[in-house]
Amino acid sequence: MIEKRLAELGIVLPSAATPAFQYVPVTMHERLAFVSGQLPRQGEALVTGKVGWDVDLEQGRHAARLCILQGLACLKQALGSLDRVDRILKITGFVASAPGFNQQPRVIDAASELLVQLFGDAGKHARSAVGVAELPRNAAVEIELIVALR
């Protein structure tokens, strides 16, 4: 079902990123999957810089969508199929923010909107959108997910 929806929207999931540090992309417990923070990868490159300075709002929103696609790719790799997703429970979005930038919710809205496009009502979720001084590898955005499984 979700694979069909991705195809309808013309979305191809990227390859799941391999962690460079000591963590796993996804852990599961009972009917929950916890997806580690994902960075905005475009092929081998990352969207980098501070939103509100090097990165404008639309580029930040694009970065948030890339994070979600990377998270879904990791989830698919762990589950075998995204059809095992029952509901997106929560996302936490971190936005590397220039001084005075306070539109983190608008940046992370792009990720929320994409999840609702893909999963419908099951994509509606609780959320935090947090501004931070720095992210790993100078990434502009990082997003983690908590997902309920079938």
Sequence and secondary structure as in RCSB ss.txt:
>XXXX:A:sequence
MIEKRLAELGIVLPSAATPAFQYVPVTMHERLAFVSGQLPRQGEALVTGKVGWDVDLEQGRHAARLCILQGLACL
KQALGSLDRVDRILKITGFVASAPGFNQQPRVIDAASELLVQLFGDAGKHARSAVGVAELPRNAAVEIELIVALR
>XXXX:A:secstr
 HHHHHHHTT         SSS  SEEEETTEEEEEEE  EETTEE BS BTTTB HHHHHHHHHHHHHHHHHHH
HHHHS GGGEEEEEEEEEEEEB TT   HHHHHHHHHHHHHHHHGGGG  EEEEEEES  GGGBSEEEEEEEEE 
